[in-house]
Amino acid sequence: MRKLAIVTGAAGFVGSHLCERLLKDGFRVLGIDNLCTGAERNLRSFGHDPHFEFLRADCSEALSLPTCDWVFHFASPASPPKYVKLALETLRVNAEGTRQLLQHCERVGSKFFLASTSEVYGDPIVHPQPESYFGNVNSYGERAMYDESKRYAEAITYVFTKQKGVDARIIRIFNTYGPRMDPKDGRVVTNLMHQALEGRPLTIYGDGSQTRSFQYISDLIEGISRLMKADYQAPVNLGNPVEFTMLELAEVVKKVTGTDAKIVFEPLPQDDPKQRKPDIALAKRILDWAPQIKLEAGLTQMLASLRS
């Protein structure tokens, strides 16, 4: 008998890749998504699998869910344009949605897996960011609905773990890219790749000196799979520690796509982190995990998917 995993945010970028991996690993999967940012097209490659079921619903509501082995909470707008537009929904899914799902895990004895984010570190003054860093977060700003609600989601998961006995895992996801990203999600990789393919100028915010570290989606999913098997309940960074400036990223995009588009500059948004790089020593130690896909190779794979 296959084990049952419930995945919220199943029609999203990361959630859909997670569903696909769980099915390959022998799970039955109940995918839940209200499609406010997810897309049913992301389910096409596995949606007809007899072991997959899709429920269009909002996990912030009190749903009647079956007994299961795992609950993966990956539902939330995750790009600045989307979580600013859906501010209250973002707060609610990371607060009330997390509570509802943790209570279900407590009732049926299932394990819980929370997708948190590197945004809990805010605009960091410690670099790179280890899990022990408490962050530099603006609780009253344009990104607060996402940053603070994810911090709350971690806090309530901690309480259910320590006081209610729920067996939980938490990952802090750093910038991730790959097939099935929403072309309008406003994140830098999708912006640059689509601008390049459409022959438009490449937009850089600020002077382009700010940095990010980019991991390919398959590396993230492998880290998730390994953490499922580990006996470790505190947050774990999953990201690529190889750091790029935005100008360096734009040059790699130009090389991969073959565009000669010029670069244009726009003002840097409020509270946009100046640097972001994970310390993955913990993931290396407890999971024997490190990213394998280099940026140029990953963007090449993403380009092939976009063109198809």
Secondary structure, 3 states (H helix, E strand, C coil): CCCEEEEECCCCHHHHHHHHHHHHCCCEEEEEECCCCCCHHHHCCCCCCCCEEEEECCCCCCCCCCCCCEEEECCCCCCHHHHHHCHHHHHHHHHHHHHHHHHHHHHHCCEEEEEEEHHHHECCCCCCECCCCCCECCCCCCCHHHHHHHHHHHHHHHHHHHHHCCCEEEEEECCEECCCCCCCCCCHHHHHHHHHHCCCCEEEECCCCCEEECEEHHHHHHHHHHHHHCCCCCEEEECCCCEEEHHHHHHHHHHHHCCCCCEEEECCCCCCCCCCCECCHHHHHHHCCCCCCCHHHHHHHHHHHHHC
